[in-house]
Each structure stands twice: as structure tokens, then as C-alpha cells.
């Protein structure tokens, strides 16, 4: 299976999207789709503050880093609220 965008070997095949992508294009595709979804449903605007609560596990920390790149003024906190970052 090959990446639809560049023809390299695909690392993921998303049947529901009829889309196979290599690692590089998959990592580009995720933020594009998330940004599109946020804008489509008007979840928040570019100047609004967004709080992403994380537990400290790899999934939640990845989400925090990811959402931190989508908003202008990100804020994150852990479940104990002791290490708040603004």
C-alpha cells in the first residue's frame, strides 16, 4: 500500500476516509483535520484561552502538546493542579 500524497510506503490505511498515508503525511493530516473540525463546529476562536487537563500519561501529554500548537494562548494543568502552566 502506498501513500496517496507521495507514493511512499503507507504506515496507515484509514478505510473510513479511503486514505493511506506515510508517516510524514499522516502527522500533517491529523492537525489539518482537527483544525478543520474545530472551525466547522466553532468550538473556540483563535484568541480564546483553552484549558487542556492532562493526567501525565503519554496520551494526555500528546494531546496537550498537540492542542498547544493549535491555539494562540494554550494553558495546561495536571490532575493535581499543582503544576499549572500558562
N, C-alpha and C positions, 0 to 999 in steps of 0.2 A: 504494500500500500504506500502511496506517495502523497506528500503534502500538496494540497490543492494550489497553494500560492507559489511554491518554488520548485516542486518536483523532487525534493529530497525525501529520504525515508521518513514516513509519518510515525510519530510516537503515540498518537491518539486518534481514534476514529469515533466521532460523535455521530452516531446514526440518526439521532433525532434532528440534527442540523444538516445531515448529509454532508459532513465535512471531516476531512482528515488533515491533520496539521503536524508539522515538525515541531520540535521543542521551542525554537525561536518564535515561530508564528503563533503557537498556542499561547505562549507567555504574552504576546502582543494582543491576542484576541480577547483574553479574559478582561483586561481593563477597558477595552473598547466596548465590549458587551455590557459590562457593569455600568459604565458611564452612560451608555445609551438607555439602559433600563432606568437609571436614576433620573435622567432628563425626561424620559417618556412619562413616568409616573410622578414627576415633580416632587421627589422625595425630600430634597433640600437644595438650596441655591448655593452658588459658589462662594458667597460671603458669609454663609451661616456656619456656626460652630457645630461640629459633630462630635459626640462623645462615643468612643468605641471602648466598651468594657471588655477586658481580656482576663483570662484566668491564669495565664503564664504558660499554658501549653503551646505546642508548636502550631496548632490550627488557629488558635485565637491570636497569637502573636503575628502570624502571617496575615490574618485579617486586619489587624491594627496597622501593620506596615502598608498593606495594600490600600486601605481606606485613607491612610495618611497621605498617600500620593494623589488622591482624587480631590481632596478639599484644600482650601487655602489656609485654614487655621485649624488643624487637627488637634484633638485632645484625647488622651488615652489614660486609663486607670486600671489598676489591678483589682482583684476581688476584695482585697483588704483595705482599699482606698488610701493606703499609707504612702504609696509612691505615685502620686498624681503628676502627670507631665502635661504642661500647657504649651 
